[in-house]
Amino acid sequence: MPEVFDQNGLRVIYPENWEVDENSTDEWPRSVSLQSPNSATWAVYMYDSTLLLEAAKSMQELASEALVAMQGNYDEIEASPALEDILDESAIGYDLNFYCLDLLILARIRVLEMGKFTYLFIAQGEDRDFNDNFAVFNAIRVSVLRASLGIEE
């Protein structure tokens, strides 16, 4: 049975054996991080698009800031710009590869605007765990976006 995180307008459906690390604040951005039973992690940051527009911050700037943060945490990250269609919306971001403790880590940064919110999604894990959880990452992400559109799961 899936679990549901639902706070401050952010709703996420995730596997019951994953752990939640929530940022329960009503400040922007709203966020929640998930940890799989192995090394994979997934996070979403939800921004009010109007506030981003007022701050003159673009989706590309959000993706670049996330990349810079990752580069600050890990050495020698290989990053490739990425475009992806998610629920008929264009997402931008980066596909990352790097080593940590002699393990190859894969990560994906995606940013998209849907409705009145802009979402930053980050998924990462050791290459085998990442590939094993790829469909789960996508299902979790879709649950967030469908909730933002008012579509019940």
Secondary structure as the mmCIF struct_conf table of DSSP 4:
data_model
#
loop_
_struct_conf.conf_type_id
_struct_conf.id
_struct_conf.beg_label_comp_id
_struct_conf.beg_label_asym_id
_struct_conf.beg_label_seq_id
_struct_conf.end_label_comp_id
_struct_conf.end_label_asym_id
_struct_conf.end_label_seq_id
STRN STRN1 GLU A 3 GLN A 7
TURN_TY1_P TURN_TY1_P1 ASN A 8 GLY A 9
STRN STRN2 LEU A 10 TYR A 14
TURN_TY1_P TURN_TY1_P2 GLU A 16 ASN A 17
BEND BEND1 TRP A 18 TRP A 18
STRN STRN3 GLU A 19 ASN A 23
BEND BEND2 ASP A 26 PRO A 29
STRN STRN4 ARG A 30 GLN A 35
BEND BEND3 PRO A 37 SER A 39
STRN STRN5 THR A 41 ASP A 48
HELX_RH_AL_P HELX_RH_AL_P1 SER A 49 GLU A 54
TURN_TY1_P TURN_TY1_P3 ALA A 55 ALA A 56
HELX_RH_AL_P HELX_RH_AL_P2 MET A 59 ASN A 73
BEND BEND4 TYR A 74 GLU A 76
STRN STRN6 GLU A 78 ILE A 86
TURN_TY1_P TURN_TY1_P4 LEU A 87 ASP A 88
STRN STRN7 GLU A 89 CYS A 100
TURN_TY1_P TURN_TY1_P5 LEU A 101 ASP A 102
STRN STRN8 LEU A 103 MET A 114
TURN_TY1_P TURN_TY1_P6 GLY A 115 LYS A 116
STRN STRN9 PHE A 117 GLU A 126
HELX_RH_AL_P HELX_RH_AL_P3 ASP A 127 SER A 148
TURN_TY1_P TURN_TY1_P7 LEU A 149 GLY A 150
#
